[in-house]
Amino acid sequence: MKAVNPATAMPKSIGVELGWCERAVARGLANLSSRQEADGAWRGDYGGPMFLLPMYVAACHIGGRPIEPRRRYGMIAYLSENQQVDGSFGLHVEDSGCLFTTVLCYVALRLLGLMAADERATKARAFIHAHGTALACASWGKFTLALLNLYEYEGLHPVLPELWLLPTSLPIHPSRLWCHCRQVYLPMAHLYGSRARMPANELTHALRRELYDRPYDSIRFADHRNTIAPGDVYVPTSTALKAVSFVTGLYERVHARALRARSLARLLDHIEFEDRATQFIRIGPVNAVLNTLVHYFRSPLSEATKRSFAALEGYLWDGHDGTKMNGYNSTALWDTAFATQAMLDTPLGASHRETLQRAHAFVVDNQVLEDLPDCQRYYRHPCRGGWPFSDRAHGWPITDCTAEGLTAALMLEDAGLPGLPEERIFAAVKLLLGWQNRDGGWATYERQRAGRWLESLNPAHVFGDIMVDHSYPECTAACLHSLALCRRRFAACPDRKVVDLVRRRAGTAIRRGERFLRKCQRSDGSWEGSWGVCFTYGTWFGVRGLRATGADDSDPALRRACGFLYAHQNADGGWGESGASCRQRRYIASPSHAVNTAWALLTLVTAGQTRDPRCARAARFLVTAQLEDGDWPRQSLSGVFNKTALINYENYRRTFPIWALARFAAAAA
């Protein structure tokens, strides 16, 4: 698909330039509307991490579930497409040289039917042997291999089931972990405690020969608990983690069978609660795979096992580069909330009324309406009134998803569509207020439950910030924006309960959130993003959040943010930020990127900079980068999690450029 001709897309006057913006917005909206699904949602490719699909393939192999040929060929194509020249696979598709994912992807290719003599397998195997063999891959890789009978449990640091029996008041109780971490190590502990592994077969013995440089039976796996390839290390093993591993290793030698059985029963109870609460979707793909294997190893023919394997299919996605496993069951609510807001911020929203009506139905239908029974017993935060990242069936509301869902609902009401019942708005507000942390910020799924010191016990090595759900600028800004809209919505309501909730309590929360945002602004004027790449993303949220609290154009924080962005604008008018910014925690420039540019332009317009010629240059870049069909080209990944794992948000390139151009044109008119 061709881009618009730059030679004819660089108008001389502001009037012509605004005309080009408006036409680009119209083309973009037509393209965006055409991609809406029947239920009113937008969903997109949410792939990128290279450890997800191999875990799915491993589960199917262990469970004896054949993968249909079309899917199998698509998976081989995906793995082949994303293999690097040196034979390795990266932690994500734009990375390279990660032994953890190279081992898992190699095993997946072999399980999918690739022969050991195939050039792709040969190159991957050469990389594996040159970097320490499978003995040196990170802990999640070793654990997956143990389930496949390709690594011995003695070579793992213990994942003790008994930790779940400790008093919840202890700072190391699993209930204090970030929920994604908690829900991964929950089934891991069950599988470790029961020493689950598939029987060895001919392929098992072949893979044992291929993954190691010595006979399998001669390896002292216990000597390799701490063996890890340098390329797999983002978080080095701390002294504290070494001490904990030593103590748990001693305990594992002498643990009582009766206490182990009691621990496994407790874990199974929690796993079954997660099944019920999410209709077997689970919080994410890793724990979905591991929970499935817990059921399979306990009872291969049970209904829970059947439902578990069936639910895994919802994570698969046929993308431009083959069949992958997405990082969530879908992006539906998140993408729909942003697409709706972008559409409503254009002057053409009325011409897409049916699209907005369908989006309205989806947003309204996917608010969580009831709290889970016994949620406190299972360490779950209340969820009534929230919105998940994907859909209500998923069952895990998130702070910023709730905020953006509520914002979309309120904006749709302003556009003349039916409003949410007030009681449902109040439920969302109460949930947002209950999520706020002591520092004034908002985390993701729950309030912060432990100090940041717990990150020193991070056992995964390849990810950062997995242990504690702490406050983030993006989540905080989204919540501030939504709460401010609610205050405006009920500004004239005299009801005492409304005054107390929306004006007094929400007002206090907004002031505390503002202080948090100002405190975490960096000295260069930026905010660091944790869920997008990276400083352009975080800075958009930071400025949007401060604007919601009442900051004006002259606010020093906004001026510093604009100065930061102008300092990094490329010669072509755009912004491009490398995904390495997330890992290195500093801005690393790259060629101009439509999504980074859209975030930067949105920030500048929000901060009152529309008349600055540099904003016009940014708008011009977005116009000239647009394709003839109204889309923008596929570029580098714009999402990230836990500092190191880039992930795709397919619809960002279709939503944010429209939004930025529409806001720019409206402010410049």
DACOR-V264136 format. One record per residue. RES is the residue in one letter. PHI is phi in degrees with one decimal (999 if undefined). Layout:
res = (RES;RES)
phi = (PHI;PHI)
This chain:
res = (M;K;A;V;N;P;A;T;A;M;P;K;S;I;G;V;E;L;G;W;C;E;R;A;V;A;R;G;L;A;N;L;S;S;R;Q;E;A;D;G;A;W;R;G;D;Y;G;G;P;M;F;L;L;P;M;Y;V;A;A;C;H;I;G;G;R;P;I;E;P;R;R;R;Y;G;M;I;A;Y;L;S;E;N;Q;Q;V;D;G;S;F;G;L;H;V;E;D;S;G;C;L;F;T;T;V;L;C;Y;V;A;L;R;L;L;G;L;M;A;A;D;E;R;A;T;K;A;R;A;F;I;H;A;H;G;T;A;L;A;C;A;S;W;G;K;F;T;L;A;L;L;N;L;Y;E;Y;E;G;L;H;P;V;L;P;E;L;W;L;L;P;T;S;L;P;I;H;P;S;R;L;W;C;H;C;R;Q;V;Y;L;P;M;A;H;L;Y;G;S;R;A;R;M;P;A;N;E;L;T;H;A;L;R;R;E;L;Y;D;R;P;Y;D;S;I;R;F;A;D;H;R;N;T;I;A;P;G;D;V;Y;V;P;T;S;T;A;L;K;A;V;S;F;V;T;G;L;Y;E;R;V;H;A;R;A;L;R;A;R;S;L;A;R;L;L;D;H;I;E;F;E;D;R;A;T;Q;F;I;R;I;G;P;V;N;A;V;L;N;T;L;V;H;Y;F;R;S;P;L;S;E;A;T;K;R;S;F;A;A;L;E;G;Y;L;W;D;G;H;D;G;T;K;M;N;G;Y;N;S;T;A;L;W;D;T;A;F;A;T;Q;A;M;L;D;T;P;L;G;A;S;H;R;E;T;L;Q;R;A;H;A;F;V;V;D;N;Q;V;L;E;D;L;P;D;C;Q;R;Y;Y;R;H;P;C;R;G;G;W;P;F;S;D;R;A;H;G;W;P;I;T;D;C;T;A;E;G;L;T;A;A;L;M;L;E;D;A;G;L;P;G;L;P;E;E;R;I;F;A;A;V;K;L;L;L;G;W;Q;N;R;D;G;G;W;A;T;Y;E;R;Q;R;A;G;R;W;L;E;S;L;N;P;A;H;V;F;G;D;I;M;V;D;H;S;Y;P;E;C;T;A;A;C;L;H;S;L;A;L;C;R;R;R;F;A;A;C;P;D;R;K;V;V;D;L;V;R;R;R;A;G;T;A;I;R;R;G;E;R;F;L;R;K;C;Q;R;S;D;G;S;W;E;G;S;W;G;V;C;F;T;Y;G;T;W;F;G;V;R;G;L;R;A;T;G;A;D;D;S;D;P;A;L;R;R;A;C;G;F;L;Y;A;H;Q;N;A;D;G;G;W;G;E;S;G;A;S;C;R;Q;R;R;Y;I;A;S;P;S;H;A;V;N;T;A;W;A;L;L;T;L;V;T;A;G;Q;T;R;D;P;R;C;A;R;A;A;R;F;L;V;T;A;Q;L;E;D;G;D;W;P;R;Q;S;L;S;G;V;F;N;K;T;A;L;I;N;Y;E;N;Y;R;R;T;F;P;I;W;A;L;A;R;F;A;A;A;A;A)
phi = (999;-78.8;-83.1;-61.3;-63.2;-60.2;-63.9;-104.5;-110.3;-119.8;-66.0;-85.9;-108.6;-64.5;-63.9;-65.2;-62.0;-65.7;-62.7;-63.9;-60.1;-63.8;-68.3;-64.1;-63.1;-62.3;-63.8;-63.8;-65.1;-62.1;-65.0;-62.4;-62.0;-67.3;-96.4;-68.3;-88.7;-60.4;-84.2;97.6;-98.5;-108.0;-131.1;-146.3;-59.3;-125.7;-95.7;136.9;-64.4;-93.3;-95.3;-75.8;-59.1;-58.6;-68.1;-64.2;-61.1;-61.6;-62.5;-63.9;-65.4;-62.0;-83.1;66.4;-99.2;-62.8;-95.0;-58.7;-54.1;-60.5;-67.7;-61.7;-63.9;-65.4;-70.1;-61.9;-62.3;-64.2;-64.7;-66.0;-61.3;-105.1;-77.9;-84.7;-58.8;-80.9;92.9;-84.6;-123.0;-86.7;-61.0;-137.2;-67.7;-99.1;-105.7;-152.0;75.4;-97.3;-66.9;-50.8;-76.8;-64.7;-61.8;-65.7;-68.5;-60.9;-61.1;-61.8;-60.0;-67.9;-67.0;-81.0;113.4;-69.1;-77.3;-63.1;-82.9;-59.7;-58.2;-63.7;-69.1;-61.3;-67.0;-64.3;-65.5;-63.4;-63.8;-59.2;-70.9;-75.9;-121.7;106.4;61.6;-62.7;-65.0;-109.4;-82.2;-66.4;-60.7;-65.0;-67.7;-62.1;-65.0;-62.6;-62.6;-61.7;-63.1;-85.0;65.6;-113.9;-159.3;-91.6;-60.6;-63.0;-89.9;-106.7;-69.6;-57.9;-113.7;-76.4;-64.0;-65.0;-58.4;-74.9;-93.7;-67.2;-60.5;-66.4;-72.9;-72.4;-67.8;-102.3;-67.0;-57.1;-63.0;-87.6;-74.6;-54.6;-60.3;-63.9;-64.1;-59.9;-77.3;-81.7;-77.2;-62.4;-69.4;-57.6;-63.6;-66.9;-65.9;-66.3;-63.7;-99.1;52.5;-69.1;-163.5;-77.9;-66.6;-74.6;-136.2;-61.2;-66.2;-57.5;-66.1;-64.5;-66.6;-60.8;-68.8;-79.3;-86.3;-125.5;-102.5;-152.0;-57.7;-56.7;-68.4;-93.0;-82.2;-91.3;-61.7;-61.2;-76.1;-116.8;-59.9;-102.8;-78.1;-150.8;-65.9;-54.2;-68.6;-92.4;-100.3;-102.8;-113.1;-64.4;-66.1;-83.5;-60.4;-62.8;-67.2;-60.5;-65.9;-63.2;-62.7;-64.5;-66.5;-66.5;-64.6;-64.3;-62.0;-59.9;-70.6;-122.3;-60.8;-85.6;-62.2;-65.0;-69.7;-62.7;-62.8;-64.3;-64.3;-63.4;-65.3;-62.7;-62.0;-62.5;-59.4;-68.4;-63.7;-67.5;-63.9;-59.4;-59.6;-65.1;-67.3;-116.9;53.9;70.8;-72.9;70.3;-71.1;-164.1;-68.2;-68.0;-71.8;-64.0;-65.0;-68.7;-60.6;-58.4;-70.9;-57.3;-65.9;-63.1;-67.1;-78.5;-156.3;-58.2;-103.4;-71.6;-64.1;-62.3;-65.4;-62.3;-66.1;-65.3;-64.4;-63.3;-68.3;-60.7;-60.5;-66.9;-89.6;-80.2;-143.5;-90.4;-105.9;-64.5;-111.9;119.7;-93.5;-129.8;-109.3;-72.6;-81.1;-155.9;-68.9;-173.4;-103.1;-57.6;-67.7;-60.1;-65.5;-68.1;-62.5;-71.9;-60.4;-64.0;-62.6;-62.5;-63.4;-72.3;-87.3;-99.2;-76.6;-106.1;-57.8;-62.4;-78.4;-117.8;-59.3;-64.7;-60.7;-66.4;-64.2;-67.7;-62.8;-59.0;-62.2;-66.7;-60.5;-64.0;-72.4;-111.4;-77.1;-75.0;-103.3;-138.0;-74.6;-74.9;-61.2;58.9;-62.1;-66.8;-61.1;-105.9;64.1;-96.2;-73.3;-53.1;-129.5;-62.0;97.3;-93.3;-125.6;-79.3;-65.9;-108.7;-155.1;-62.3;-59.3;-62.4;82.6;-117.4;-65.9;-127.5;-57.8;-73.2;-66.7;-62.7;-63.2;-71.1;-63.7;-66.8;-59.5;-60.9;-62.8;-67.9;-68.3;-64.7;-63.0;-61.6;-83.9;99.7;-88.9;-57.3;-81.0;-63.5;-55.3;-56.6;-63.0;-74.8;-64.1;-63.8;-62.8;-65.8;-63.3;-59.7;-65.1;-59.9;-66.3;-70.4;-84.1;-64.2;-82.5;-61.4;-79.7;94.3;-94.6;-120.8;-90.8;-100.2;-95.3;-144.9;-69.6;-63.0;-111.2;-152.6;-74.7;-64.2;-59.4;-65.3;-63.2;-67.1;-101.5;-59.6;-95.1;-85.4;71.3;-86.8;-119.7;-110.6;53.2;-103.4;-91.0;-126.2;-89.5;-102.8;-71.6;-124.8;-58.1;-64.7;-63.0;-63.1;-63.4;-61.8;-67.7;-62.1;-61.7;-67.8;-63.5;-64.1;-62.3;-64.7;-62.3;-68.1;-61.9;-110.8;-59.9;-100.5;-75.5;-87.2;-58.6;-61.2;-63.5;-67.1;-58.6;-66.7;-76.4;-86.6;-95.4;-82.0;-66.5;-65.9;-62.4;-63.1;-62.5;-64.7;-63.8;-66.9;-65.4;-61.6;-61.4;-61.9;-60.5;-65.4;-68.4;-94.2;-67.9;-77.8;-61.9;-84.5;99.4;-92.6;-117.9;-83.0;-84.8;-112.9;-124.1;-149.8;-93.7;-134.3;-81.9;-65.7;-69.2;-62.9;-71.6;-59.8;-63.1;-59.2;-68.7;-59.7;-66.4;-66.9;-59.3;-64.0;-85.9;111.3;-63.2;-106.3;-59.5;-87.7;-61.0;-57.7;-64.9;-68.8;-64.5;-65.2;-62.1;-66.3;-60.0;-60.3;-66.5;-60.0;-66.3;-113.4;-71.3;-78.2;-62.0;-84.1;96.3;-98.7;-124.7;-137.7;-125.7;-70.3;-62.7;-64.7;-57.3;-67.5;-69.8;-90.1;59.3;-152.0;-68.0;-122.1;-74.2;-149.1;-55.1;-56.7;-128.8;-59.3;-73.5;-58.5;-65.3;-63.4;-61.8;-64.3;-65.9;-57.8;-62.0;-65.5;-64.8;-61.2;-86.1;84.1;-100.3;-54.7;-77.1;-68.8;-55.9;-68.1;-69.9;-61.9;-64.1;-64.9;-62.2;-62.3;-59.1;-64.2;-64.6;-73.3;-81.8;-66.8;-83.3;-62.2;-85.2;94.5;-83.8;-117.5;-66.4;-71.3;-127.4;-63.3;-64.1;-112.6;-110.5;-156.8;-142.9;52.4;72.6;-118.3;-103.5;-72.3;-144.6;-87.2;-118.5;-57.5;-86.9;-59.7;-71.3;-97.8;-100.1;-70.4;-62.1;-59.0;-59.8;-65.2;-65.3;-65.7;-65.2;-62.9;-62.9;-65.6;-75.3;-87.1;-64.8)
